[in-house]
Amino acid sequence: MARKSNVEIKKRSAAELVQSACAESLDALKHYRARPVRFQAEPIHQMRIGTRRLRAILHIFADIMDAQWASELEAELRWLAYLLGSVRDLDVLRARLRQSAKKDKVEERAALRNVERILLARYRDAKSAMLEGLNCERYHALLERLHAGQLAPQVALEAGAPALEVLLPRLNRAWKKLSRAAEKLKQTDDASEFHRVRKMAKRIRYASELLSTDFVPKERERVLQFIDRVKKLQDTLGELQDAEVASKTLAQMAESETEHIEGLRSLIRTHERLEQKARRKFPKSWRAARELGNKKWMTGLSKKSSRAIS
């Protein structure tokens, strides 16, 4: 007699999981809406996450949804994420540069004052665009889309089957795609290749978080461990991305800067070193995530059910 899998399917359907993702995104936008208007950094970040998590579901599990419905919803979420991200990314960049400028380096501090004036102007423009977006009809139409998705998402008939049965094969395929991309990465590859892997890992993490409650406790513990390791992988790749953006931004400014050029060059070297450090750290972070991604919690049920779904 074949041994039973440790994975047991609960009654929540794939359609109900999509509903949960829409509800979660809607709740995040409503809950944090007032505070981004006052330009508080963390609420802006949380609203952005609210868009990203649903976008991950729409991307990885796209083939169980109506293509037009999913595509239009994803486009509107991407629009909002861009408005929020433009403010959030400048927040991160400005804080990063302030922290990196050494107090005892007069030239670095002087160079940073000029950089801050330029970035502050960009920040004000981004805030203005975000405010306009959060008060326009398009934003309220997005809330209506999310509300409709919370009530009745437009999904295929097979989405009425248990979530794990339907969605794990698709998560496994996304994982294999990430694995192929990550294994090919070399330390000298362009930063955009690392950023691509980071986005893929982020989607898998968010999808795994939504699926995690459908596992029995023994398997859920492994899934949560996997999620934690993917988050650490994201952190490593995020550090690489942030350092690369900082050094490139400073390098662009240095092209037209006539004052405090040595301070700018010193700051650029600092962020280039941080980027290289993150590149060296990537293989270890990837191996840790790969170890738990290749476990039976993801592949066991997938292999069993993919014959009927693929």
Disulfide bonds with the S-S distance in Angstrom:
none
